[in-house]
Amino acid sequence: MITLDELQRSTAEVRDSVHRTTISRILHKSGLYGRVARRKPFLKDIHKKCRLKFATSLLGDTPNMWKKVFWSDETKIELFGNNAKRYLWRKSNTAHHPEHTIPTVKHGGGSIMVWACFSSAGTGKMVKIDGKMDGAKYRTILEENLMESAKDLRLGRRFVFQQDNDPKHKAKSTMEWFTNKHIQVLEWPSQSPDLNPIENLWKELKTAVHKRSPSNLTELELFCQEEWAKISVSRCAKLIETYPKRLTAVIAAKGGATKY
């Protein structure tokens, strides 16, 4: 993580300064190119150990096992949250024309938090979270949506539920709720969003919603619900069908970060 300018200055300290173009050419010849660093969760050795154990212990499971897993997560969706660069074709001196600009507002214009679940059979319920999420609110969401989603997707009662290790998810009262409902919870390694395929659906959902340019939070919620419902069963099934590749990637990285 060093810039061309910094490299150029360092060469000047030990010899005559080398031109930036020369440095760039040599780097390219060595197969090195400038790229944006990926953001990944910080992994301690204990995290890597748990991730590796998870991957090695489950890699040999049959495809039918993964079809029984009900994946879940929460995410924040901002009203004007697509901060990626957008490219367009325009003529000179039209940069500030309304059709050539992306509207922004202070503080992103607000956001909503949603909880959702899915399996290889398709998407389950999506719920907007009002106020701060705590253990009691989380259990209410599960009570009102989890079993109904499982019924809609014909998972039966012998599915395995996936959630991360957020304290409200692992609270004693929440775990007792699962026990009383006879729901098996997948033992999950911390710091592992790359192992949860719902992250792929979040990304696709946010892209689809922002393409529709919601103008207020009411529209944002409506578009989220509509786009979530549009996600095809085949897309969900493909994510689960290829799940063993994620486990293989974790093993190859010795518990470290993967491309997923």
MOWO-V639886 format. One record per pair of residues at least 12 apart in sequence whose ideal C-beta (glycine too) atoms are under 8 Angstrom apart, sorted by the first residue. I is the first residue (numbers start at 1). J is the second residue. Records with the same first field share a line. If there is no record, write none. Layout:
BEGIN
I: J ; J
END
This chain:
BEGIN
1: 37
4: 20 ; 23 ; 24
5: 20
7: 23
8: 20 ; 23
11: 23
38: 257
40: 194 ; 257
41: 191 ; 192 ; 193 ; 257
42: 191
43: 191 ; 255 ; 256 ; 257
47: 189 ; 190 ; 191 ; 192 ; 255
48: 254 ; 255 ; 256
49: 255
50: 189 ; 190 ; 255
51: 189 ; 191 ; 192 ; 195 ; 250 ; 255 ; 256
52: 250 ; 251 ; 254 ; 255
53: 189
54: 187 ; 188 ; 189 ; 192 ; 195 ; 247 ; 250
55: 195 ; 246 ; 247 ; 248 ; 250 ; 251 ; 255
56: 247 ; 251
58: 247
59: 244 ; 247 ; 248 ; 251
63: 241
65: 160
66: 120 ; 240 ; 243 ; 244
67: 119 ; 120 ; 121 ; 240
68: 119 ; 155 ; 158 ; 159 ; 160
69: 119 ; 159 ; 160 ; 161 ; 162 ; 186 ; 240
70: 117 ; 118 ; 119 ; 124 ; 146 ; 149 ; 150 ; 155 ; 159 ; 160 ; 161 ; 162
71: 117 ; 118 ; 119 ; 162 ; 196 ; 197 ; 198
72: 115 ; 116 ; 117 ; 161 ; 162 ; 163 ; 198
73: 115 ; 116 ; 163 ; 164 ; 196 ; 198 ; 199 ; 202
74: 113 ; 114 ; 115 ; 129 ; 133
75: 113 ; 114 ; 202
76: 111 ; 112 ; 113
77: 111 ; 112 ; 113 ; 114 ; 205 ; 206 ; 209 ; 220 ; 224
78: 108 ; 109 ; 110 ; 111
79: 105 ; 108 ; 109 ; 110 ; 111 ; 214 ; 216 ; 217 ; 220
80: 103 ; 104 ; 105 ; 108 ; 109
81: 108 ; 111 ; 206 ; 210
82: 206 ; 207 ; 210
86: 102
88: 100
110: 217
111: 217 ; 220
112: 128 ; 129 ; 217 ; 220 ; 221 ; 224
113: 128 ; 129 ; 133
114: 126 ; 127 ; 128 ; 129 ; 224
115: 127 ; 129 ; 138 ; 141 ; 145
116: 198 ; 201 ; 228
117: 145 ; 146 ; 149 ; 198
118: 198 ; 201 ; 231 ; 236
119: 153 ; 155 ; 159 ; 236 ; 240
120: 236 ; 237 ; 239 ; 240 ; 241
121: 153 ; 154 ; 155 ; 233 ; 236 ; 237
122: 153 ; 231 ; 232 ; 233 ; 236
123: 201 ; 228 ; 229 ; 231 ; 236
124: 145 ; 146 ; 149 ; 150 ; 152 ; 153
125: 145 ; 148 ; 149
126: 224 ; 225 ; 228
127: 141 ; 144 ; 145
128: 221 ; 224
129: 141
133: 168
134: 168
135: 167 ; 168 ; 171 ; 173 ; 174
136: 173
138: 168 ; 169 ; 174
139: 173 ; 174 ; 177
142: 174 ; 177
143: 177
146: 161 ; 183
147: 181
157: 182
158: 184
159: 183 ; 184
160: 184 ; 185 ; 186
161: 178 ; 183 ; 184 ; 185 ; 186
162: 185 ; 186 ; 188 ; 196
163: 185 ; 186 ; 188
164: 188 ; 190 ; 192 ; 193 ; 196
165: 188 ; 190
194: 246 ; 250 ; 257 ; 258 ; 259 ; 260
195: 246 ; 247 ; 250 ; 260
197: 239 ; 240 ; 243 ; 246
199: 260
200: 239
201: 231 ; 235 ; 236 ; 239
204: 231 ; 235
205: 224 ; 227 ; 228 ; 231
208: 223 ; 227 ; 230
209: 223 ; 224 ; 227
212: 227
246: 258 ; 260
END
